[in-house]
């Protein structure tokens, strides 16, 4: 579930933990995505856990985030 969506990040819950995914909101139109996701910002879960995130977990987080954004009709790009 997405719990916060700003111009600079998306905060979401994943497997009962919270993770902040950095990115950049773009102006609508101009054939650009609504939000660019910076996958390299997914390094650890948020407080109070702070558990590091490995590559397979990062991929699952990105899959879940993509599913949630598609459900919201949000155009995005993952970098």
N, C-alpha and C positions, 0 to 999 in steps of 0.2 A: 504494500500500500504506500502511495506517495503521501507523505505527511507535510512536506514543505516544498514549494516550487518557486525559486527566485531567478533573477537574471544571471546569477553566478553559480548556482548549485541546485541539485534536487536531493532532498533528504527522504529516504524511504525505509520501510521496515523490511527485513529479510530474515526469515527463520527466527523470528522473535527478537532480533537485534536491529539496531538502527545504523544506517550507513549514509554518509554524505558523498554524493557524486558531483565533482566539479564540472563546470561547463560554462556555456555562454548563450544567453538568449539573444536572438537576432531580430531585426525588424521584420515584420510580416511582409510578404510579397517578394519581389525581385528573384523568384525561383530559388530562394534560400530556405534551409530548414528553419524551423521555429527555435530549435535548441541544438547546440553542438555539445555532445557528451565527451569529456576528456577521460578516457578509460584509465589512464595512468594515475588518476587521482584516487582510485579505489585501492587504498593501501591497508586500511584497518577499519574496524567497526568503531562507532562513536562511543563516548563515555556512557556508562561506567566500565564497559568491557575492554575496549582498545585492543582486541585480538587482531593480529595481522591477518590479511586476506591473501590467500595463495591464488595462483592463476586459474585453477579449475573453479574455485568459488567466485572469483571475479567474473568469469564467463557466465556462470549461473545468475549472478546479480545483473549483468548486462542483459541477459535473456529476459529476466523478469521485468526489468525496467523498460525494455523494448515493448513487451506485451502490454504493460500499463500505459505507455505513451500512445501506442496504437489504439487502445481502447478510448483514449481521450482525443483521438484525431489530431495528435500533435506530430508534426513532421520533425524528424530528428536525424542527426548524423553522429556516428560514433567514430572518434579518432583515437 
